[in-house]
């Protein structure tokens, strides 16, 4: 009776190679996550600035229609120039009108 020997020539990753790959991925994540957090704060600040510019333009439209500046941001809401949820920035700052200009507090 002849014995058959099978030679397994499978190439696979070793445990050390897998651990090295996981180490590299985790190091990349450690470096990237703080940068993402910093960028989200910058994005919120930029978004609030853009919202202030939009409200300033609505103040001008209100002024052209009524020949006077709005006394509060609620004047813009009641006349339909902005929506109720636009009185506040995504960062949580409330928008008010002072001397005819929008200001985030």
Backbone torsions as a table, in degrees:
resi	resn	phi	psi	omega
1	UNK	NA	128.9	-178.6
2	UNK	-91.3	133.9	176.0
3	UNK	-94.1	133.3	178.3
4	UNK	-100.4	126.4	177.5
5	UNK	-104.9	125.6	176.7
6	UNK	-100.5	130.9	177.6
7	UNK	-100.3	119.1	178.8
8	UNK	-91.6	115.9	-179.9
9	UNK	-115.3	60.3	-179.7
10	UNK	-93.2	133.2	174.8
11	UNK	-101.5	129.2	-179.0
12	UNK	-144.1	168.1	177.2
13	UNK	-78.1	142.2	175.9
14	UNK	-87.3	167.4	-180.0
15	UNK	-62.7	-38.1	-179.8
16	UNK	-65.5	-41.0	178.3
17	UNK	-63.6	-42.0	178.9
18	UNK	-64.9	-40.8	178.4
19	UNK	-65.1	-37.4	177.9
20	UNK	-65.3	-41.0	178.1
21	UNK	-63.4	-44.5	178.3
22	UNK	-63.8	-36.7	177.7
23	UNK	-63.9	-44.3	179.7
24	UNK	-64.4	-43.1	179.1
25	UNK	-63.1	-43.1	-179.6
26	UNK	-66.7	-36.0	176.9
27	UNK	-65.2	-40.5	177.4
28	UNK	-63.1	-41.0	178.5
29	UNK	-65.0	-39.0	178.9
30	UNK	-63.0	-35.0	179.6
31	UNK	-78.0	-32.3	-173.0
32	UNK	-84.2	-39.2	-172.8
33	UNK	-59.6	-44.2	177.7
34	UNK	-62.1	-34.5	178.0
35	UNK	-66.0	-36.5	178.6
36	UNK	-66.0	-39.8	179.0
37	UNK	-64.1	-39.8	178.4
38	UNK	-65.2	-39.5	-178.5
39	UNK	-66.7	-35.4	-178.7
40	UNK	-66.4	-35.6	175.9
41	UNK	-64.9	-40.6	179.1
42	UNK	-65.2	-40.4	179.8
43	UNK	-64.2	-41.8	178.7
44	UNK	-64.3	-40.2	179.5
45	UNK	-65.8	-41.7	178.8
46	UNK	-65.8	-38.9	178.3
47	UNK	-63.9	-37.9	178.7
48	UNK	-67.4	-39.6	177.1
49	UNK	-61.8	-41.7	179.3
50	UNK	-65.7	-38.0	178.6
51	UNK	-67.0	-37.6	176.8
52	UNK	-63.2	-40.3	177.8
53	UNK	-64.4	-39.1	179.2
54	UNK	-65.0	-41.7	179.6
55	UNK	-68.6	-35.7	174.7
56	UNK	-59.7	-39.8	178.6
57	UNK	-68.5	-33.3	176.7
58	UNK	-71.3	-31.6	174.5
59	UNK	-63.3	-41.6	178.1
60	UNK	-64.1	-41.0	178.3
61	UNK	-64.2	-40.7	176.9
62	UNK	-62.0	-42.5	-179.6
63	UNK	-63.7	-40.4	178.8
64	UNK	-65.2	-35.9	-177.7
65	UNK	-77.4	-42.4	-172.9
66	UNK	-105.8	-0.1	-178.8
67	UNK	56.8	28.8	174.1
68	UNK	-157.2	154.6	178.1
69	UNK	-78.0	148.3	176.4
70	UNK	-68.5	144.3	-179.3
71	UNK	-81.9	-28.3	177.9
72	UNK	-146.9	168.7	-179.9
73	UNK	-69.1	-22.5	178.2
74	UNK	-66.1	-26.7	174.8
75	UNK	-61.6	-39.9	179.0
76	UNK	-67.8	-35.7	-179.9
77	UNK	-69.2	-46.2	-176.6
78	UNK	-67.3	-30.9	178.9
79	UNK	-86.1	-3.8	175.3
80	UNK	85.7	15.9	179.1
81	UNK	-77.4	-33.5	174.9
82	UNK	-136.0	165.7	177.9
83	UNK	-94.9	163.9	-177.9
84	UNK	-58.9	-38.5	-177.6
85	UNK	-76.4	-5.1	178.2
86	UNK	-91.4	3.6	178.1
87	UNK	-80.3	-4.9	-177.3
88	UNK	-136.7	139.5	176.2
89	UNK	-74.9	161.9	177.2
90	UNK	-64.7	-23.9	178.6
91	UNK	-77.0	-9.6	178.7
92	UNK	104.2	-7.4	-179.2
93	UNK	-72.6	133.5	177.2
94	UNK	-82.3	141.8	179.9
95	UNK	-101.4	128.7	177.7
96	UNK	-127.1	168.8	178.1
97	UNK	-111.5	126.0	178.1
98	UNK	-135.0	123.7	-178.5
99	UNK	55.1	36.8	177.5
100	UNK	79.1	10.3	179.1
101	UNK	-127.4	148.6	178.2
102	UNK	-80.2	136.0	-179.9
103	UNK	-132.9	137.0	175.8
104	UNK	-94.6	125.8	179.2
105	UNK	-109.3	NA	NA
